[in-house]
């Protein structure tokens, strides 16, 4: 068998395997979850997250876009699950982790912003 034929056979095998995996995933996840996992929004560099984690993180960013910090803090993991049409029991924690990450980031931002505002006020008083 020539190298060209081996490459073609490998490409065909890879394509068949990808199709089988996607079909299996369709039996586990909703189409919305798969859409978000394969085409996440607002994502940077991540090291090998699961598809459910990617989907949850993507949905969280979409749910909080345009909201104030206080409004974003009212979003819950059940809202993420609702958008995704649910997740298998073993992946429910992904929505919780996504919301925990959002809350931690927002609280960190609020904390840093609060100290910046205090420094600005202090500097204004010192200039007077």
Beta strands, then each sheet from edge to edge (+ up, - down):
end
